[in-house]
Amino acid sequence: MAKPQFRWNIKLKKSNSYLGTVYLEEPLPEVEDVIMIGDKKYALVEIQPGSTRDSHDVFVEEVKKDTLKK
């Protein structure tokens, strides 16, 4: 049996700009985790249930290079 997939609609928190959609399997990232989109890093700041059971609206903020832990 296939694993369930979750659709995440990625948006910038500051401007509500749509960045794209990704399909993920468990384990799912959590708030404060950092993800890569292209060559930029984004921190997850909010995850909201979407219009269907398997979709979520995920708001991110770009991580500046000087704020990353070394």
Sine and cosine of phi, psi and omega as CSV:
sin_phi,cos_phi,sin_psi,cos_psi,sin_omega,cos_omega
0.00,0.00,0.67,-0.74,-0.05,-1.00
-0.95,0.30,0.56,-0.83,0.06,-1.00
-0.95,0.30,0.58,-0.82,0.03,-1.00
-0.93,0.37,0.58,-0.81,0.06,-1.00
-0.94,-0.35,0.53,-0.85,0.01,-1.00
-0.89,-0.46,0.75,-0.66,0.00,-1.00
-1.00,-0.08,0.83,-0.55,0.05,-1.00
-0.92,-0.38,0.84,-0.55,0.12,-0.99
-1.00,-0.08,0.94,-0.33,-0.11,-0.99
-1.00,0.04,0.79,-0.62,0.00,-1.00
-0.70,-0.72,0.53,-0.85,0.11,-0.99
-0.96,0.26,0.76,-0.65,-0.02,-1.00
-0.90,0.44,-0.66,0.75,-0.10,-0.99
-0.90,0.44,-0.68,0.73,-0.12,-0.99
-0.88,-0.47,-0.06,1.00,-0.07,-1.00
0.88,0.48,0.37,0.93,0.03,-1.00
-0.96,0.29,0.71,-0.71,0.00,-1.00
-0.98,0.20,0.80,-0.59,0.01,-1.00
-0.98,-0.19,-0.45,0.90,0.00,-1.00
0.49,-0.87,0.03,-1.00,0.01,-1.00
-0.86,-0.50,0.68,-0.73,0.08,-1.00
-0.80,-0.60,0.47,-0.88,0.05,-1.00
-0.92,-0.40,0.83,-0.56,-0.10,-1.00
-0.82,-0.57,0.45,-0.89,0.16,-0.99
-0.95,-0.32,0.23,-0.97,0.04,-1.00
-0.94,0.33,0.51,-0.86,0.03,1.00
-0.98,0.21,0.66,-0.75,-0.02,-1.00
-1.00,0.06,0.56,-0.83,0.11,-0.99
-0.87,0.50,0.34,-0.94,-0.01,-1.00
-0.87,-0.49,0.20,-0.98,0.05,-1.00
-0.82,0.57,0.64,-0.77,-0.04,-1.00
0.99,0.12,-0.17,0.99,0.12,-0.99
-0.93,0.36,0.41,-0.91,0.02,-1.00
-0.94,-0.34,0.73,-0.68,0.03,-1.00
-0.84,-0.55,0.38,-0.93,0.06,-1.00
-0.98,-0.22,0.72,-0.69,0.15,-0.99
-0.78,-0.63,0.94,-0.34,-0.13,-0.99
0.91,0.40,-0.79,-0.61,0.00,-1.00
-0.97,-0.26,0.25,0.97,-0.01,-1.00
-0.92,-0.40,0.49,-0.87,0.04,-1.00
-0.97,-0.25,0.66,-0.75,-0.01,-1.00
-0.76,-0.65,0.65,-0.76,0.09,-1.00
-0.99,-0.11,0.71,-0.70,0.06,-1.00
-0.96,0.27,0.81,-0.59,-0.01,-1.00
-0.91,-0.41,-0.37,0.93,-0.01,-1.00
-0.35,-0.94,0.67,-0.74,0.06,-1.00
-0.82,-0.58,0.87,-0.49,-0.02,-1.00
-0.89,-0.45,0.62,-0.79,0.09,-1.00
-0.87,0.49,0.63,-0.78,0.00,-1.00
-1.00,-0.04,-0.31,-0.95,-0.07,-1.00
-0.98,0.21,-0.31,0.95,0.06,-1.00
-0.84,-0.54,0.23,-0.97,-0.08,-1.00
-0.86,0.51,-0.56,0.83,-0.09,-1.00
-0.98,-0.22,0.21,0.98,0.01,-1.00
-0.90,-0.44,0.50,-0.87,0.01,-1.00
-0.63,-0.77,0.54,-0.84,0.18,-0.98
-0.99,-0.13,0.84,-0.54,-0.09,-1.00
-0.88,-0.48,0.83,-0.55,-0.03,-1.00
-0.97,-0.23,0.70,-0.71,-0.08,-1.00
-0.77,-0.64,0.32,-0.95,0.15,-0.99
-0.79,-0.61,0.63,-0.78,0.02,-1.00
-0.93,0.38,0.69,-0.73,0.03,-1.00
-1.00,-0.02,0.84,-0.54,0.04,-1.00
-0.98,0.19,0.56,-0.83,-0.09,-1.00
-0.86,0.51,-0.57,0.82,-0.04,-1.00
-0.97,0.24,-0.17,0.99,0.01,-1.00
-0.99,-0.14,-0.09,1.00,0.02,-1.00
-0.95,0.31,0.62,-0.78,0.07,-1.00
-0.95,0.30,0.61,-0.79,0.00,-1.00
-0.97,-0.24,0.00,0.00,0.00,0.00
